[in-house]
């Protein structure tokens, strides 16, 4: 299953379903398709009892031009990995699509399950060739985590101690805890909580990090679960797109910890808090917002919970599950419908990629 399973874990795109095997499969069912010009609207013919709500209709679009020109949505909340870029380079058409969207008056906010702070996200987009001045701002799960740990005005965070086991990155660059007043420990008996920023290394009291494979990190989690130590996960994603592979993210560790009986505070998508922050940043009400992302469980379910519209990019982390093999390839409405019900997440629109 794992193409590389050491300090730098990645998995093949086709392994996503196996990685998320703790989610029960949903069988496909009949559907009614109606064709309207360049869009396809899909409505379910039957309701699977395992869906928490009746599946909603969605429109299949070739690009976002129609939505942008309509002015229907004033604020656009854009995921980055799998939508704007693959971690190494922008997707074809992504930069020009952003520019066109800005010309139509859209307020754009980057909303990302990234362990890093918002300023780092903007810097990365600049380096990849995006014009950061087009964005109102950025909000990341890492930024939220930093703020909550720093302020401690939330009762749950106020009750946390200051000594933490820090799971972080090595090749991708360790996460700084400067300004948080935390003490990094490596002994489970000394820890008040676990802070999961990455899946490649264990933080050291010196501020350095020692590379560690996922299996060894999970062994530490087993010891922590026995002591009922809570976890804060700064990036709820299970995986992210990196070129044509999927890299394991901290959400995988958090899911494992919950399986072990541990308590986890999930920061970022799909929690409503990150969307509320984005709406405040854009000064927009829920009815004027649309979220664009490639993860049904995080981006689309998060939009559902926040009560805002959503656009699902089919060519991201779910590409293999949808039978897609090339950039810009359209998914079948049946396959999207089935997958949406599997993840209990229902998009308003479906697009092959973030293009105009």
C-alpha positions, 0 to 999 in steps of 0.5 A, spaced: 500 500 500 505 504 501 510 507 496 514 510 501 513 508 509 519 511 513 520 518 515 517 521 508 511 517 507 507 517 501 502 513 498 499 511 491 493 515 489 489 508 488 490 507 495 486 512 498 480 507 499 484 503 503 487 508 507 480 510 509 478 503 510 475 505 517 469 508 513 464 503 511 463 503 503 456 505 500 454 501 494 452 505 488 444 506 486 440 509 480 440 516 479 436 521 474 440 525 470 438 531 466 442 535 461 442 543 461 447 546 456 454 545 458 452 543 465 449 536 468 444 536 474 444 530 478 438 528 483 438 521 486 433 516 484 433 512 491 436 514 498 441 510 501 439 509 508 446 510 510 446 517 508 445 522 513 441 526 509 437 525 502 443 527 497 442 533 494 442 535 486 449 538 483 451 541 477 457 538 473 461 544 470 467 545 465 469 551 469 467 556 473 466 562 468 459 561 469 458 562 476 463 568 476 460 572 471 453 570 474 456 574 481 452 569 485 457 568 490 461 574 493 466 570 497 470 564 494 474 560 499 479 556 495 483 550 498 490 550 495 493 543 495 489 539 489 485 545 487 491 551 486 497 547 485 500 540 487 505 542 492 510 543 487 507 547 481 500 550 479 495 546 476 494 548 468 490 554 468 489 556 475 493 562 475 489 565 470 483 563 473 484 566 479 486 573 475 479 572 471 475 571 478 478 577 481 476 581 475 469 579 476 469 582 483 470 576 487 473 576 494 478 570 495 480 567 501 485 561 501 482 556 506 487 550 507 488 544 512 495 546 512 500 545 519 503 552 517 501 559 519 497 563 514 503 567 512 507 561 510 501 559 506 501 566 502 509 566 501 508 559 498 503 561 493 507 567 491 513 563 490 509 558 485 507 564 481 500 566 484 499 574 485 497 574 493 494 581 492 488 577 489 487 574 496 483 578 501 487 573 506 488 566 508 486 562 514 489 555 515 488 550 520 495 551 523 494 558 524 487 556 528 491 551 532 497 557 534 491 562 536 488 557 540 494 555 544 496 562 544 490 565 547 487 559 551 480 563 551 477 556 549 475 552 556 478 546 552 485 549 551 485 553 557 485 546 561 491 543 557 498 543 560 504 546 557 508 540 556 507 536 549 509 531 545 510 534 538 509 530 532 512 534 526 515 534 519 523 533 517 523 533 510 518 538 509 521 543 515 519 542 522 514 547 525 516 552 530 512 553 536 515 559 538 511 564 542 506 559 545 510 557 552 510 550 550 515 545 553 517 539 548 518 532 551 519 526 549 517 521 554 509 519 555 509 520 562 511 527 562 506 529 557 500 533 558 498 533 551 500 531 543 501 536 538 500 533 531 503 538 526 506 532 521 507 525 520 515 525 519 518 526 525 518 527 533 520 534 536 526 534 541 526 539 547 532 542 543 527 545 538 530 540 533 526 533 530 528 526 529 526 523 523 521 517 525 516 513 521 509 512 521 509 506 525 513 508 530 509 514 531 503 510 532 507 506 537 507 512 541 500 514 540 498 507 543 502 509 550 499 516 550 492 512 549 493 508 555 495 515 559 488 518 556 493 524 554 489 529 549 491 530 542 491 537 538 491 535 530 493 542 527 492 539 520 485 534 519 487 532 512 488 524 512 492 525 505 494 531 500 496 531 493 503 531 492 504 531 484 501 524 482 502 521 489 498 522 496 502 524 502 500 522 509 497 527 513 496 528 521 489 527 520 491 519 519 495 519 526 488 523 529 484 518 526 488 512 529 488 515 536 481 516 536 481 508 534 485 507 540 480 511 544 484 517 545 481 524 545 482 529 539 481 536 538 480 537 530 482 544 528 480 546 521 476 543 515 471 540 516 469 544 523 465 550 522 470 555 526 475 555 520 469 557 515 466 562 520 473 565 520 474 566 513 467 569 512 469 574 517 475 575 513 471 576 507 465 580 510 460 576 507 454 572 509 454 564 508 449 565 503 454 569 499 460 564 499 462 558 496 468 553 498 472 550 492 476 544 494 478 536 492 476 533 499 469 530 500 470 529 507 474 536 509 472 541 504 465 539 501 463 536 508 465 542 511 461 547 507 455 543 508 456 544 516 457 551 515 451 552 510 455 555 504 455 552 497 461 548 495 464 546 488 468 539 488 474 538 484 474 531 482 481 531 479 484 531 486 485 526 492 479 522 489 481 522 482 483 514 482 476 513 486 472 516 480 476 513 475 480 519 473 487 518 470 489 525 467 488 532 468 481 535 466 478 529 465 471 529 467 468 524 472 461 521 471 455 523 475 454 516 477 461 516 480 461 522 484 454 521 487 456 514 489 462 517 492 458 523 495 454 518 499 460 514 501 463 520 505 456 523 507 458 530 503 454 533 498 457 538 493 453 544 489 457 543 483 462 538 480 468 540 476 474 536 473 479 542 475 479 549 477 479 552 470 475 558 467 
